[in-house]
Amino acid sequence: MSYHQTSSGGPGHEVCQYEGSRMWFRGTRRVLDQPYAACVGGDETFGRFVDRPFPAILEVGLEMRVLNFGCLFSGVEALYQDKALRELLRGADLCVLQAPGLLGQSNHFYRVHRRRNDRVLAPTEDLIGLYPEIDFTEVHFVRHLMTCLNKIRDARFEVVLDELRRNWIRKIGEFLQGLETPVILLRLQVLQGELGEHPSDLAYVGVTDQMIAAVSTLCADTVDVKTQVCGRSDEIEDMLFGTLQQPMAEHMIGPAAHRAIAAKLMGPIRNLH
């Protein structure tokens, strides 16, 4: 196991900001007056607890500048709200977009933080009215919220899921329509269990094939990758984490997964570049 003094992203992981954006991206700030490709997404694109995330591997393998706009804890809402990020992506020759998860978005039932999309700011009156028996006072994260709703598991849960799915399609569709840059949509399915193992209760609360199909017409290509968290793939020895961060690191993808993602993206990127 690798124990290091570390920030929330991992040891030695520099972060930077670009003018107009309050999001923190992986790596040192790069100049924008030369051609570049862009990778944008959440924890996996950022490469939490790994030395070389897939954007860095792509840069070497493709011999082109690849900027990592991965941001920890970001999701639909960060993409949708950050105008400066959209300008950064418009300036790229091409963009790899990691399809964000379903939960990190403000909607009719709850509001999330604009950048930390894993955090619930407040339930709406619609959600309180739909679930009057639940006390939402101590619910601060989207996954905790969905776990609470899932415990009851009646028809109301599908009402919430339907809202999230429709809202995801609308926001991601508008985001893609606002870009003039060719986009490769990376659907990264990170499995918590063994490959082929029966999914957990909340595993189905995710991005569906129908959702991907609804926005794929706005993309130049779609790449689908299934992988495991490093706690299941025996890569924990290759991860970089602090003394108290092993439980978090076990739920992230490891270096081999990043290499596999880069390998899957090489061909589609070469076809566009």
BALOBA-1460 file (C-alpha; in Angstrom, 3 decimals):
// residues 273
<rec num="1" residu="m" x="0.000" y="0.000" z="0.000"/>
<rec num="2" residu="s" x="1.217" y="3.493" z="-0.794"/>
<rec num="3" residu="y" x="0.896" y="5.967" z="2.046"/>
<rec num="4" residu="h" x="1.703" y="9.611" z="1.315"/>
<rec num="5" residu="q" x="0.957" y="13.064" z="2.581"/>
<rec num="6" residu="t" x="-1.811" y="14.112" z="0.267"/>
<rec num="7" residu="s" x="-4.525" y="16.529" z="-0.680"/>
<rec num="8" residu="s" x="-8.045" y="15.331" z="-1.428"/>
<rec num="9" residu="g" x="-6.950" y="14.348" z="-4.930"/>
<rec num="10" residu="g" x="-3.772" y="12.543" z="-4.062"/>
<rec num="11" residu="p" x="-0.116" y="13.262" z="-3.292"/>
<rec num="12" residu="g" x="1.646" y="15.727" z="-5.535"/>
<rec num="13" residu="h" x="-1.448" y="16.291" z="-7.646"/>
<rec num="14" residu="e" x="-1.222" y="19.925" z="-8.641"/>
<rec num="15" residu="v" x="-4.466" y="21.693" z="-9.395"/>
<rec num="16" residu="c" x="-5.123" y="24.893" z="-11.274"/>
<rec num="17" residu="q" x="-7.846" y="27.285" z="-12.340"/>
<rec num="18" residu="y" x="-8.475" y="29.091" z="-15.607"/>
<rec num="19" residu="e" x="-9.760" y="32.618" z="-15.928"/>
<rec num="20" residu="g" x="-13.484" y="32.911" z="-15.302"/>
<rec num="21" residu="s" x="-13.919" y="29.450" z="-13.795"/>
<rec num="22" residu="r" x="-14.021" y="28.593" z="-10.090"/>
<rec num="23" residu="m" x="-13.451" y="24.898" z="-10.784"/>
<rec num="24" residu="w" x="-10.121" y="23.284" z="-9.868"/>
<rec num="25" residu="f" x="-8.636" y="21.087" z="-12.606"/>
<rec num="26" residu="r" x="-5.875" y="18.468" z="-12.544"/>
<rec num="27" residu="g" x="-2.333" y="19.595" z="-13.298"/>
<rec num="28" residu="t" x="-0.503" y="22.847" z="-13.851"/>
<rec num="29" residu="r" x="-2.146" y="25.598" z="-15.850"/>
<rec num="30" residu="r" x="-1.431" y="25.214" z="-19.569"/>
<rec num="31" residu="v" x="-1.197" y="27.895" z="-22.213"/>
<rec num="32" residu="l" x="-4.190" y="28.046" z="-24.516"/>
<rec num="33" residu="d" x="-2.622" y="29.723" z="-27.562"/>
<rec num="34" residu="q" x="-1.526" y="26.376" z="-29.031"/>
<rec num="35" residu="p" x="-3.772" y="23.572" z="-30.346"/>
<rec num="36" residu="y" x="-5.056" y="21.168" z="-27.704"/>
<rec num="37" residu="a" x="-7.525" y="18.378" z="-27.074"/>
<rec num="38" residu="a" x="-9.598" y="18.468" z="-23.890"/>
<rec num="39" residu="c" x="-10.757" y="15.773" z="-21.485"/>
<rec num="40" residu="v" x="-13.532" y="16.840" z="-19.132"/>
<rec num="41" residu="g" x="-15.225" y="14.875" z="-16.379"/>
<rec num="42" residu="g" x="-15.279" y="14.019" z="-12.694"/>
<rec num="43" residu="d" x="-13.112" y="11.999" z="-10.319"/>
<rec num="44" residu="e" x="-12.021" y="9.423" z="-12.922"/>
<rec num="45" residu="t" x="-10.943" y="12.002" z="-15.506"/>
<rec num="46" residu="f" x="-9.126" y="13.917" z="-12.759"/>
<rec num="47" residu="g" x="-7.376" y="10.679" z="-11.849"/>
<rec num="48" residu="r" x="-7.866" y="10.653" z="-8.115"/>
<rec num="49" residu="f" x="-5.096" y="8.740" z="-6.325"/>
<rec num="50" residu="v" x="-3.249" y="7.811" z="-9.549"/>
<rec num="51" residu="d" x="-0.037" y="9.249" z="-10.933"/>
<rec num="52" residu="r" x="-0.983" y="9.239" z="-14.639"/>
<rec num="53" residu="p" x="-4.686" y="9.513" z="-15.458"/>
<rec num="54" residu="f" x="-5.894" y="8.650" z="-18.936"/>
<rec num="55" residu="p" x="-5.599" y="12.237" z="-20.334"/>
<rec num="56" residu="a" x="-1.850" y="12.171" z="-19.549"/>
<rec num="57" residu="i" x="-1.528" y="8.743" z="-21.187"/>
<rec num="58" residu="l" x="-3.344" y="10.044" z="-24.267"/>
<rec num="59" residu="e" x="-1.002" y="13.036" z="-24.517"/>
<rec num="60" residu="v" x="2.033" y="10.760" z="-24.746"/>
<rec num="61" residu="g" x="0.424" y="8.131" z="-26.967"/>
<rec num="62" residu="l" x="-1.101" y="10.588" z="-29.429"/>
<rec num="63" residu="e" x="1.825" y="13.049" z="-29.365"/>
<rec num="64" residu="m" x="-0.564" y="15.959" z="-28.985"/>
<rec num="65" residu="r" x="-1.414" y="18.355" z="-26.180"/>
<rec num="66" residu="v" x="-4.232" y="16.950" z="-24.051"/>
<rec num="67" residu="l" x="-5.522" y="19.188" z="-21.266"/>
<rec num="68" residu="n" x="-7.135" y="17.552" z="-18.256"/>
<rec num="69" residu="f" x="-10.281" y="19.424" z="-17.212"/>
<rec num="70" residu="g" x="-11.203" y="16.723" z="-14.725"/>
<rec num="71" residu="c" x="-12.610" y="18.158" z="-11.509"/>
<rec num="72" residu="l" x="-13.262" y="16.295" z="-8.263"/>
<rec num="73" residu="f" x="-16.909" y="15.892" z="-7.238"/>
<rec num="74" residu="s" x="-18.208" y="17.577" z="-10.408"/>
<rec num="75" residu="g" x="-21.149" y="16.301" z="-12.408"/>
<rec num="76" residu="v" x="-23.992" y="17.526" z="-14.569"/>
<rec num="77" residu="e" x="-24.453" y="20.787" z="-12.703"/>
<rec num="78" residu="a" x="-20.811" y="21.871" z="-12.927"/>
<rec num="79" residu="l" x="-20.808" y="21.273" z="-16.687"/>
<rec num="80" residu="y" x="-24.114" y="23.047" z="-17.140"/>
<rec num="81" residu="q" x="-23.340" y="26.093" z="-14.989"/>
<rec num="82" residu="d" x="-19.688" y="26.892" z="-15.730"/>
<rec num="83" residu="k" x="-19.592" y="29.182" z="-18.790"/>
<rec num="84" residu="a" x="-15.812" y="29.541" z="-18.633"/>
<rec num="85" residu="l" x="-15.421" y="25.765" z="-18.909"/>
<rec num="86" residu="r" x="-17.545" y="25.743" z="-22.038"/>
<rec num="87" residu="e" x="-15.261" y="28.397" z="-23.546"/>
<rec num="88" residu="l" x="-12.226" y="26.255" z="-22.745"/>
<rec num="89" residu="l" x="-13.848" y="23.328" z="-24.535"/>
<rec num="90" residu="r" x="-14.869" y="25.454" z="-27.504"/>
<rec num="91" residu="g" x="-11.212" y="26.347" z="-27.931"/>
<rec num="92" residu="a" x="-10.175" y="22.700" z="-28.184"/>
<rec num="93" residu="d" x="-9.689" y="20.739" z="-31.396"/>
<rec num="94" residu="l" x="-11.708" y="17.910" z="-29.876"/>
<rec num="95" residu="c" x="-13.185" y="16.993" z="-26.531"/>
<rec num="96" residu="v" x="-13.544" y="13.749" z="-24.593"/>
<rec num="97" residu="l" x="-16.521" y="14.106" z="-22.259"/>
<rec num="98" residu="q" x="-16.892" y="11.586" z="-19.463"/>
<rec num="99" residu="a" x="-20.651" y="11.154" z="-19.201"/>
<rec num="100" residu="p" x="-21.529" y="12.475" z="-15.734"/>
<rec num="101" residu="g" x="-23.561" y="10.432" z="-13.279"/>
<rec num="102" residu="l" x="-27.277" y="10.788" z="-12.763"/>
<rec num="103" residu="l" x="-27.380" y="12.224" z="-9.243"/>
<rec num="104" residu="g" x="-25.183" y="15.352" z="-9.343"/>
<rec num="105" residu="q" x="-27.740" y="17.799" z="-10.718"/>
<rec num="106" residu="s" x="-30.255" y="20.296" z="-9.399"/>
<rec num="107" residu="n" x="-33.812" y="19.346" z="-10.328"/>
<rec num="108" residu="h" x="-37.432" y="19.606" z="-9.175"/>
<rec num="109" residu="f" x="-36.693" y="17.529" z="-6.072"/>
<rec num="110" residu="y" x="-33.369" y="18.800" z="-4.712"/>
<rec num="111" residu="r" x="-30.618" y="21.349" z="-5.298"/>
<rec num="112" residu="v" x="-26.892" y="20.564" z="-5.394"/>
<rec num="113" residu="h" x="-23.805" y="22.730" z="-4.939"/>
<rec num="114" residu="r" x="-22.753" y="24.375" z="-8.221"/>
<rec num="115" residu="r" x="-19.275" y="22.797" z="-8.151"/>
<rec num="116" residu="r" x="-19.413" y="20.068" z="-5.482"/>
<rec num="117" residu="n" x="-22.245" y="18.231" z="-7.189"/>
<rec num="118" residu="d" x="-22.155" y="15.383" z="-4.658"/>
<rec num="119" residu="r" x="-23.565" y="17.737" z="-2.005"/>
<rec num="120" residu="v" x="-27.275" y="18.328" z="-1.458"/>
<rec num="121" residu="l" x="-27.996" y="21.945" z="-0.536"/>
<rec num="122" residu="a" x="-31.672" y="21.383" z="0.185"/>
<rec num="123" residu="p" x="-34.661" y="19.265" z="-0.793"/>
<rec num="124" residu="t" x="-37.423" y="21.148" z="-2.555"/>
<rec num="125" residu="e" x="-41.005" y="21.412" z="-1.346"/>
<rec num="126" residu="d" x="-41.883" y="18.891" z="-4.066"/>
<rec num="127" residu="l" x="-39.643" y="16.230" z="-2.494"/>
<rec num="128" residu="i" x="-40.774" y="17.035" z="1.052"/>
<rec num="129" residu="g" x="-44.379" y="16.749" z="-0.079"/>
<rec num="130" residu="l" x="-43.668" y="13.497" z="-1.924"/>
<rec num="131" residu="y" x="-41.945" y="11.929" z="1.112"/>
<rec num="132" residu="p" x="-43.538" y="13.513" z="4.202"/>
<rec num="133" residu="e" x="-42.351" y="10.616" z="6.387"/>
<rec num="134" residu="i" x="-38.629" y="11.339" z="5.778"/>
<rec num="135" residu="d" x="-36.652" y="13.847" z="7.832"/>
<rec num="136" residu="f" x="-34.144" y="15.374" z="5.398"/>
<rec num="137" residu="t" x="-32.385" y="17.468" z="8.048"/>
<rec num="138" residu="e" x="-29.254" y="15.296" z="8.187"/>
<rec num="139" residu="v" x="-29.093" y="14.463" z="4.470"/>
<rec num="140" residu="h" x="-26.160" y="16.300" z="2.891"/>
<rec num="141" residu="f" x="-25.016" y="14.099" z="0.003"/>
<rec num="142" residu="v" x="-26.859" y="12.897" z="-3.091"/>
<rec num="143" residu="r" x="-26.037" y="9.229" z="-2.585"/>
<rec num="144" residu="h" x="-27.265" y="9.354" z="1.012"/>
<rec num="145" residu="l" x="-30.459" y="10.992" z="-0.236"/>
<rec num="146" residu="m" x="-31.075" y="8.265" z="-2.810"/>
<rec num="147" residu="t" x="-30.330" y="5.580" z="-0.216"/>
<rec num="148" residu="c" x="-33.019" y="7.051" z="2.036"/>
<rec num="149" residu="l" x="-35.550" y="7.100" z="-0.786"/>
<rec num="150" residu="n" x="-34.559" y="3.631" z="-1.960"/>
<rec num="151" residu="k" x="-35.289" y="2.125" z="1.475"/>
<rec num="152" residu="i" x="-38.983" y="2.857" z="0.973"/>
<rec num="153" residu="r" x="-38.895" y="1.711" z="-2.647"/>
<rec num="154" residu="d" x="-42.417" y="2.369" z="-3.873"/>
<rec num="155" residu="a" x="-43.785" y="4.107" z="-6.967"/>
<rec num="156" residu="r" x="-42.580" y="7.487" z="-5.718"/>
<rec num="157" residu="f" x="-38.971" y="6.456" z="-6.259"/>
<rec num="158" residu="e" x="-39.614" y="6.012" z="-9.982"/>
<rec num="159" residu="v" x="-41.116" y="9.513" z="-10.094"/>
<rec num="160" residu="v" x="-37.815" y="10.909" z="-8.778"/>
<rec num="161" residu="l" x="-35.745" y="8.772" z="-11.159"/>
<rec num="162" residu="d" x="-37.844" y="9.831" z="-14.134"/>
<rec num="163" residu="e" x="-37.258" y="13.488" z="-13.263"/>
<rec num="164" residu="l" x="-33.511" y="12.919" z="-12.941"/>
<rec num="165" residu="r" x="-33.293" y="11.093" z="-16.261"/>
<rec num="166" residu="r" x="-35.265" y="13.696" z="-18.194"/>
<rec num="167" residu="n" x="-33.314" y="16.508" z="-16.549"/>
<rec num="168" residu="w" x="-29.975" y="14.808" z="-17.378"/>
<rec num="169" residu="i" x="-30.892" y="14.469" z="-21.037"/>
<rec num="170" residu="r" x="-32.009" y="18.101" z="-21.231"/>
<rec num="171" residu="k" x="-28.945" y="19.567" z="-19.528"/>
<rec num="172" residu="i" x="-26.341" y="17.382" z="-21.263"/>
<rec num="173" residu="g" x="-28.108" y="17.948" z="-24.575"/>
<rec num="174" residu="e" x="-27.980" y="21.719" z="-24.126"/>
<rec num="175" residu="f" x="-24.342" y="21.496" z="-23.050"/>
<rec num="176" residu="l" x="-23.400" y="19.536" z="-26.181"/>
<rec num="177" residu="q" x="-25.426" y="21.788" z="-28.464"/>
<rec num="178" residu="g" x="-23.517" y="24.786" z="-27.114"/>
<rec num="179" residu="l" x="-20.149" y="23.357" z="-28.174"/>
<rec num="180" residu="e" x="-18.715" y="23.731" z="-31.667"/>
<rec num="181" residu="t" x="-16.027" y="21.190" z="-30.808"/>
<rec num="182" residu="p" x="-16.312" y="17.524" z="-31.883"/>
<rec num="183" residu="v" x="-17.111" y="15.466" z="-28.773"/>
<rec num="184" residu="i" x="-16.311" y="11.854" z="-27.980"/>
<rec num="185" residu="l" x="-18.693" y="10.754" z="-25.242"/>
<rec num="186" residu="l" x="-16.987" y="8.405" z="-22.781"/>
<rec num="187" residu="r" x="-19.470" y="6.234" z="-20.948"/>
<rec num="188" residu="l" x="-17.394" y="4.914" z="-18.084"/>
<rec num="189" residu="q" x="-19.166" y="2.294" z="-15.989"/>
<rec num="190" residu="v" x="-17.238" y="1.730" z="-12.773"/>
<rec num="191" residu="l" x="-18.376" y="-1.461" z="-11.086"/>
<rec num="192" residu="q" x="-18.049" y="-1.799" z="-7.324"/>
<rec num="193" residu="g" x="-18.191" y="-5.603" z="-7.482"/>
<rec num="194" residu="e" x="-16.695" y="-8.266" z="-9.729"/>
<rec num="195" residu="l" x="-17.267" y="-8.008" z="-13.458"/>
<rec num="196" residu="g" x="-20.571" y="-9.724" z="-14.157"/>
<rec num="197" residu="e" x="-21.515" y="-9.744" z="-10.483"/>
<rec num="198" residu="h" x="-25.080" y="-8.867" z="-9.490"/>
<rec num="199" residu="p" x="-25.218" y="-5.059" z="-9.017"/>
<rec num="200" residu="s" x="-25.886" y="-3.361" z="-5.693"/>
<rec num="201" residu="d" x="-29.279" y="-1.892" z="-4.839"/>
<rec num="202" residu="l" x="-28.310" y="1.569" z="-6.107"/>
<rec num="203" residu="a" x="-26.344" y="0.392" z="-9.146"/>
<rec num="204" residu="y" x="-29.364" y="0.870" z="-11.412"/>
<rec num="205" residu="v" x="-29.662" y="4.507" z="-10.320"/>
<rec num="206" residu="g" x="-27.351" y="5.491" z="-13.130"/>
<rec num="207" residu="v" x="-27.120" y="6.582" z="-16.726"/>
<rec num="208" residu="t" x="-29.144" y="4.260" z="-18.950"/>
<rec num="209" residu="d" x="-28.632" y="3.127" z="-22.540"/>
<rec num="210" residu="q" x="-31.634" y="5.228" z="-23.533"/>
<rec num="211" residu="m" x="-30.092" y="8.359" z="-21.998"/>
<rec num="212" residu="i" x="-26.811" y="7.812" z="-23.853"/>
<rec num="213" residu="a" x="-28.713" y="7.223" z="-27.094"/>
<rec num="214" residu="a" x="-30.669" y="10.447" z="-26.608"/>
<rec num="215" residu="v" x="-27.511" y="12.597" z="-26.527"/>
<rec num="216" residu="s" x="-25.184" y="10.514" z="-28.726"/>
<rec num="217" residu="t" x="-26.588" y="12.115" z="-31.892"/>
<rec num="218" residu="l" x="-24.914" y="15.326" z="-30.711"/>
<rec num="219" residu="c" x="-21.516" y="13.596" z="-30.426"/>
<rec num="220" residu="a" x="-18.957" y="12.585" z="-33.018"/>
<rec num="221" residu="d" x="-18.473" y="9.193" z="-31.366"/>
<rec num="222" residu="t" x="-19.302" y="7.225" z="-28.221"/>
<rec num="223" residu="v" x="-16.895" y="4.983" z="-26.319"/>
<rec num="224" residu="d" x="-18.161" y="2.541" z="-23.691"/>
<rec num="225" residu="v" x="-15.771" y="1.217" z="-21.028"/>
<rec num="226" residu="k" x="-16.560" y="-1.053" z="-18.089"/>
<rec num="227" residu="t" x="-14.021" y="-1.353" z="-15.316"/>
<rec num="228" residu="q" x="-13.747" y="-2.049" z="-11.594"/>
<rec num="229" residu="v" x="-12.725" y="-0.052" z="-8.569"/>
<rec num="230" residu="c" x="-9.163" y="-0.818" z="-7.508"/>
<rec num="231" residu="g" x="-10.341" y="-2.492" z="-4.321"/>
<rec num="232" residu="r" x="-11.770" y="-5.245" z="-6.543"/>
<rec num="233" residu="s" x="-9.030" y="-5.286" z="-9.179"/>
<rec num="234" residu="d" x="-6.078" y="-5.760" z="-6.775"/>
<rec num="235" residu="e" x="-4.545" y="-2.441" z="-7.815"/>
<rec num="236" residu="i" x="-4.595" y="-0.848" z="-4.388"/>
<rec num="237" residu="e" x="-0.813" y="-1.334" z="-4.144"/>
<rec num="238" residu="d" x="-0.396" y="0.952" z="-7.167"/>
<rec num="239" residu="m" x="-2.524" y="3.783" z="-5.795"/>
<rec num="240" residu="l" x="-1.204" y="6.911" z="-4.060"/>
<rec num="241" residu="f" x="-3.126" y="7.869" z="-0.946"/>
<rec num="242" residu="g" x="-2.723" y="9.247" z="2.556"/>
<rec num="243" residu="t" x="-2.806" y="7.301" z="5.782"/>
<rec num="244" residu="l" x="-6.553" y="7.778" z="6.273"/>
<rec num="245" residu="q" x="-7.581" y="7.596" z="2.623"/>
<rec num="246" residu="q" x="-7.444" y="3.889" z="1.810"/>
<rec num="247" residu="p" x="-11.258" y="3.427" z="2.080"/>
<rec num="248" residu="m" x="-11.742" y="6.201" z="-0.487"/>
<rec num="249" residu="a" x="-8.925" y="4.944" z="-2.709"/>
<rec num="250" residu="e" x="-10.468" y="1.458" z="-2.820"/>
<rec num="251" residu="h" x="-13.518" y="2.950" z="-4.556"/>
<rec num="252" residu="m" x="-11.494" y="4.687" z="-7.282"/>
<rec num="253" residu="i" x="-10.152" y="3.173" z="-10.499"/>
<rec num="254" residu="g" x="-6.469" y="2.270" z="-10.698"/>
<rec num="255" residu="p" x="-3.629" y="2.768" z="-13.202"/>
<rec num="256" residu="a" x="-4.522" y="-0.289" z="-15.298"/>
<rec num="257" residu="a" x="-8.064" y="1.011" z="-15.736"/>
<rec num="258" residu="h" x="-6.715" y="4.369" z="-16.904"/>
<rec num="259" residu="r" x="-4.482" y="2.619" z="-19.429"/>
<rec num="260" residu="a" x="-7.460" y="0.615" z="-20.707"/>
<rec num="261" residu="i" x="-9.575" y="3.768" z="-21.065"/>
<rec num="262" residu="a" x="-6.800" y="5.515" z="-22.994"/>
<rec num="263" residu="a" x="-6.407" y="2.499" z="-25.281"/>
<rec num="264" residu="k" x="-10.142" y="2.529" z="-26.062"/>
<rec num="265" residu="l" x="-10.025" y="6.264" z="-26.862"/>
<rec num="266" residu="m" x="-6.913" y="6.252" z="-29.095"/>
<rec num="267" residu="g" x="-8.640" y="5.071" z="-32.259"/>
<rec num="268" residu="p" x="-11.691" y="7.380" z="-32.098"/>
<rec num="269" residu="i" x="-9.453" y="10.380" z="-31.326"/>
<rec num="270" residu="r" x="-7.134" y="9.608" z="-34.241"/>
<rec num="271" residu="n" x="-10.183" y="9.347" z="-36.501"/>
<rec num="272" residu="l" x="-11.209" y="12.876" z="-35.545"/>
<rec num="273" residu="h" x="-7.815" y="14.558" z="-35.342"/>
